Amino acid sequence: MTPFGLKDALDIVIVALLLFYLYRIMKESGTINIFFGILSFIVVWVVASEILEMRLIGTILDKVMSIGLIILVILFQDQIKRFLVELGNHNRWRFLKNLFKHNHGQKNRDEESHRWVIPIVYACMSMSKSKTGALIVIEQGIPLELYEKTGDMIDATINSRLIENIFFKNSPLHDGAMIIAHDRIKAAGCILPVSHDTNIPRSMGLRHRSALGISQATDAAAVVVSEETGSISFAHRGKIISRLSSTDLEHRLSKLASDE
């Protein structure tokens, strides 16, 4: 019997990390039951074909696995894309970049990335007081061009008055989502994927479900202003937090800007 070595331990750690990332992403996207179903199938396949060496059922399961992998790639292409984007996110490898790169001008870059935070906070607080419904999406690692095309392209500088005018009740774009990317308002009136999570409170409407949906399908964050109550919510990584104060919202957006 081959002795257990460092290479075997490294192999187990890598597989465990991959399963953990898949588990987290599928949990955030509301498909965790499918993850457990696939995991159970793989365990049965390994036990039947490798441990018990059952040839007939092993051959059948081998064929199912070869076809099933193609089907899974088609069904979960968004989750796979998000997994690869998160794996290659520059923030995860920042410590390596810092070894070879000086932090010259880092403070100026941080100030530049935080410029859009205050206009969004001011606009949301103003719309909260007037109970003006709004849905603002902030792009992160995964591009949102597909969703931008469902609305009207704007490509304007971020400022609070423009945000309020777009979500004004008589505006033709107030029902859709605004997408912000690269410190610019890219589009408005956009259509987002709707979350079908059964744990969402009934008090939350379509805007909240859309905010949660885009946070499950991508790594983007979304800010919602309720038209009924005026409360502000923040959705990110498949979770939504309601009734935020201006300080809470500014803190979360600043953290988002720092991670860019």
Secondary structure, DSSP 8 states (H G I E B T S, - for coil): -----HHHHHHHHHHHHHHHHHHHHHHHTT-HHHHHHHHHHHHHHHIIIIIS--HHHHHHHHHHHHHHHHHHHHHTHHHHHHHHHHHT-GGGGHHHHHHHS--TTHHHHHHHHTTTHHHHHHHHHHHHHTT--EEEEE--SS--HHHHTTSEEEEEE--HHHHHHHTSTTSTTTTSEEEEETTEEEEEEE-------TTS-TT--HHHHHHHHHHHHSS-EEEEE-TTT--EEEEETTEEE-S--HHHHHHHHHHHHHT-
